[in-house]
Amino acid sequence: MFVVAEAVHVAWGVSRAEAIRDALRLRGCKARVIALPSCLSVGPIDSSDPDARRGWARENLRDDDPSDCCEPEAPWTEATAPDVHPVFWVCLSDAAEHASFLAFASRMAGQPFDIVDATALDITTVGGISPIWSLGLLRPEEIVASGLFAKRRPVTPAESEAASAAWSQLQLENAPLRVVRDGQLVSAPLEHFDPVLTKHATPDWELVVKLIGRALHHLNTEVDPPGQGTGAEFLFARVLALGVAGILEVKGSGPGMREFEVRRPAIRSSS
């Protein structure tokens, strides 16, 4: 007897998966939606040993809660099970989503799956037509109104093979960061975002959280492409590292970014 595989929808991150689930429910669909863990645009990716990524996170994300560094395997296993047909949702201009897609294609190992690709999608908002660079920007109603469901299509064998090869290369490079450049996910050094932080620092003391807010706004709205796969905790750790290096001046007892202040060092007179 021929059995049709259960269609399950897959996306990186809990908030994105919840928005997709709510959009499906608006259309009367009760399909399962699986949220994949692991922000694979940051940290080492060459080993299945969770201690490698956990140790990196503690050092570079200032994450003191081991449970927050836990990256469960169960969602990946569930999403790639042989008795399901996955539908992967992604916006490839978002570095974290892009990384998750490549890793997912690699795990599928040539098995068929579908994709809903929101890359370069324009949506209608109250302010007019707006391009998006991440599924995280879409509300459930906008997912439905934008016609994203009609974009579902099978991933071709060539696309799957190319994605797997790209992921293998990134694993081989094993850089601290991965960012989107010319539509591709590429490796980047730990200091990649440092120039943004130093550029947006002011000569006056201010809370670190304010500097990070400006830096994130710049990265998410003022650069092309936006969505470069970083977050407040990583930038916080970089501010502290820049303080140790003397590139920025940082003071405070912590532990949070609201308990630290930062400024651009004053230019010393040569006289």
N, C-alpha and C positions, 0 to 999 in steps of 0.2 A: 504494500500500500504506500502510495506516495504521500509524504508529509511535507507541507509547506513550512519552512523555517519561520520562527517568530521574528518579526521585525522589531529591533530595539534601536532607539535613538541614543547617540553617544555624543558627548561634548566635554571639553575640558572645563573643570571648575563647577562648583556647586551652584553658584548664582546663575550661570549660563544654562545649566541643565534645568534648573527650576523654571526659568523663563520659557525654555522650549517646552517643558511639560505643561505649563499653563497655556501656552499657545496651542498645543495639541488638544488640550481639553476644550478650548474655545471652539475647536473644529469638531468636537465630539469624539476625539480619538483617545483611547485609554492605553496606548502603547507605553511600554516601559521606557524610561529615560535614565541613562547611566552617566554619572558624573565621574570623569577620570581625575585622579589626584595628581600630584607632582607637577610643579612649575618647572618644566624641563628646559626652559630658556635660561635658567640660572643653575649653577653648580655642576659638579662632575657627572658625566653620564656614561662613562666607559665601563662601569662595574655594576653588577646586580647586588653588590653588598650595600645594604642600607646604611651601614655605619659611615661609609665614605660621604654620602650626601648629608647625613645627619651632622657629622663633624664639620663639614663645610658650612652648613647653615648656621651652626652655633657660632662659628668664627666670623662669618661674613654677613649674617642677617641679625645678629644679636638676639637670637631666639633662645631663651633660657628654659623653655618648657619642652622637654623631650617629646611629649605627645604631639606638639605642633609640628615636629620634624618628621613624624611618622608618615610613611607613604605606603598605604596598604596595597597589596597586590590583588585583592579580591575584585575590585571594580574592573581591572584590566582582564582578569580571567573571565568574569561575567560577560564583558563586552565582546570578547573574542571566542566565546564558546562555540563548538561545532554545530550546536542545534539552534543558533540564532543567525539572523541576517542583519548586520549592523548598518545603521545609517549615521554617518559621521558628519556632524555640523561644525563648520569652521569658517573663520575669516582669516585668510592667510597673511594679511597685513598686520595681524596681532602676533607678536613673536611667541608668546606662550601657547596660543592656539595652534600656530604653525608647527611648533616643536611637538606638541601632543599628536598632531595629525601624522607627522613623519614617523614617530615612535609607534603609533597605532598601525600604520601601513606595514611597518617592519614586522610587528607581531602577527599580523594577518598572514604573512608569508605567502602571498599570492592568492589567498582565498578571496572570493568575491565579496565586495561590500559596496554600499552606495555612499554618496556624498551630497551634502547641501552646502554649497560654497557661496558665502556672502561677500567674498572679496570684491571690492569696488562697487558695492551696492549703494544706490541712492535711495533714500527713503523720504517720505513726506512727513514733515513735522509741523507743529503750529507755526514755526518760523519759515516754512517753505521747504524746498528740496535740500536735503543734507546728505553728504556722503558719510559712510561709517567706516571705521577701521577695525572694529571689534564687535563680536556678538554681545559682549558685555554692555554695549551701549543701547541695546534693543530691549524694549518692553514687550511683553507677550502680544499686546494689541498691534504693535508695530511689526512684529514678526509675521502676523497674519496679514496685515494690510499691505506689507511690502511684497507679498507673493512669494515668499521664500520657499514654501512647500512645493511650488511648481519647479523649483530649481533642482530638485532631487534627481540624481542620475547615477548610473553605475560608474564606478571607478574603473578605467580601462586597465588591462594588464600592464601596458607601458607606463601609465601613471603610477601604478602600484610599485612597479619595479624601480622607477626613478626615485620615488619617495623613500623606499627602503635603502637604496644606494646612498641617497643624501644623508639619511640618518646614520648609516654605517660610517660615512666619512666624518660626520660631526662627532660621533663617538670616538673615532680614532684621534681626532684633534683634541677632544676632551677639554675645551676651553672653559674658563669660568663663566662666560656669558655667551648667549646667542642672540643676534638681532637680525631684523629684516633689512636686506639691501638689494635693490633692483628686483624685488619680488622673491628673492631667495633668502633662506635662513642661513646665516654665516656666523662663524665663531668670532668672538670679540674678547679683548683682555679685561681683566678685573677693573682697570682704570678707565674703561670706556666712557663712563658718564661723569668722570671727574671734571672735565672742562665745563660742563653745564653747571655744576655746583659752584665752581670758582667764578664763573661769569655772572651768576645771579646773586652772589654774596654781596653785601653792602659794607661800606666802611664803618657803619654803626652796629653796635651790639643788638642782636635780635634773637628771638627763640629759634632754635634749629628747625622746629616744625614749620615756621614761615618760609624759610629758605627752601625746604623740601617741597612745600606746596607750590612755590613758584617754579621750581625745577620740573616737577611733574606736569604742571600746566603747560610749560614750554614743550616738553617731550610729547605730550598728548595732543597738542593743538597747533603748535607753531613750527614743527619740523616735518619734513617729508621723507619717508613716511612716518606717521606717528605710531604709537603702540610698540615701543621698543623693548617691551618685556622687563621693565623694572618696576619696583614698588618702593613705598616709603621706608620699609625696614632696611632694604639694601642701601638706599641712598643715605640713610641715617648712619649705617656702618661706614660708608665711604666718607661722610663728613668727619667722623671721629678719626678715621685714618689720615685724612688731609690735615687734621689738627695735630696729630702726632708728627707728621712730616713737616709741620711749620708752614704749609701752604695756606691754611686758614687758621685763625685763632679761635679756639673753642674753650669754653669754661662751663663748669657745672658739675654737680654730683650725681646726676642721673637718678634712676636708670633710664627713664624715658626721654624722648626727644623734646618734650616740653620742659624738662629740667636742665637742658643745656642751652647755652647761648653761643652765637657764632658771629664772626665778622671777618671781613677781608683785612689782612694786615696793613697797617699804615705804612706808607712809603717813607722810609727814613731819609732825612736830608743828608747830603754828602758833605755839608759844611761842618 
